[in-house]
Amino acid sequence: MTNPTGKQLDIALGGQEATVTELGAGLRRYAVGGRDVVKGYAADEPVSGGKGQQLVPWPNRIRDGRYPWAGKTQQLVLSEPPRHNASHGLARYAPWTVVEHGDSHVVCTFTVLTQPGWPGVLEARLTYRLTEDGLHVTLEATNAGATEVPFGYGAHPYLTVGETSVDEVRLTLPAATRLEVDDRMLPVALSPVEGSGLDLRDGAPVGDRVLDTAYTDLARDADGGWTAVLERGDRYAALWADASFGWAQVFTGEKRRDVGLAVEPMTCGPDAFNEGPTHAGMRVLAPGETFSCRWGIRGS
């Protein structure tokens, strides 16, 4: 019998264990010392809520699935029909090719070929590697076509510290600015987090806050990266991202508060392919150009 997410690619190192799925090269499971750090799902279940998915060649949403490129209006398939948006890229519900699978690492590749709304050819290579410092994830995206292409990347892990509800979790995200959105979750304006009730810099409990919020202006470490931390009792889960990631989306859920807390590193904000407050984050990859970035998770 084939699992809903295809082959299950297990890796381990010391007390760490992780499982990557053939479908979308998603992160289904990550545990340290037998305790979940990622809120995943069972091998015989389909992926839901974007859990662990890889968002290529854009994260988040594109308004009406339209954006201007190469002298014309590109029209993507609307993968979020209720809001009339194209959501989370073109690679998350496709099987990726496993090119390496060792004891503690796995490498998957996927090629985004030309299709409605996507004007080029993009080769993605994704490496998951367990290290003494946790799980490291590297994406390399290469423009393998003859024309420039727009590009953004994000990942969609849900983190956990053993909570029964995300209300119990203390969350620290060093971001000074949030994105205001409309009822379709599309950009309206950038605003300071100060005094908004959505300031996550002090590590306070999530409480009854409902978050589906994109943050930017992240405080950086000496290498240009940033880290978000979840804490509860003696447990913690940290997600770090390198200097390529200018945004983080935080999602708590509204009706379900027991499915983990998504902290999503993104190289660009929502609707970055269109003019607006997030457009500056869009990258343009020239033919033959490769973009590389890294993020990771550690916890206890």
Secondary structure by P-SEA (a helix, b strand, c coil): ccccccbbbbbbcccccbbbbccccccccccccccccccccccccccccccbbbbccccccccccccccccbbbbccccccccccccccccccbbbbbccccccbbbbbbbbcccccccbbbbbbbbbbbccccbbbbbbbbccccbbbbbbbbbbbbbbccccccccbbbbbbccbbbbbcccccccbbbbccccccccccccccccccccccccccccccccbbbbbbbccccbbbbbbcccccbbbbbbcccccccccccccccccccccccccccccbbbbcccbbbbbccccccc
